[in-house]
Amino acid sequence: MRVPCAGMAQVAAEVEPGTEKGSIISVIGMATSIVINVSVLTIGVILGSSVLSAMPASVTEALNYLLPALFGALLMQFGLKRIKFAGGMLAFAILIGIAINAGLFFNWLPGAANYLTTLAGVYS
């Protein structure tokens, strides 16, 4: 994410990459990118938290299913590309879900049954 900013800063300043001036300009470009990124994220978090606090409880509870839904979509996309692995991934996710719900491991982690089962299926 920072490398394109460094490259565009060098192009905008019309300096050669690999030179001392090019290195200084690329560092300034990356630093500017970081400052803007942190600023936008801070504003987004502040506005997002105020929007979330204004929503009804049913909507905020429904947002808990957003991440598992995204991972499920990734699982399906990967499974359609590699049909041979799709059954194994599904079986592995089910076994991990059963083990977590039975308290065999990760029972100390809140929400472990939702997220770890999905992650196991996507990344297996």
QUINORHU-V40518 format. One line per field, one symbol per residue. burial: # if it has 24 or more other C-alpha atoms within 12 Angstrom, else .. A space follows every 50 residues. Layout:
BEGIN
burial: ???
END
This chain:
BEGIN
burial: .....#####..............###.##.................... .................#..##..#..........#..##..##.##..# ...........###########..
END
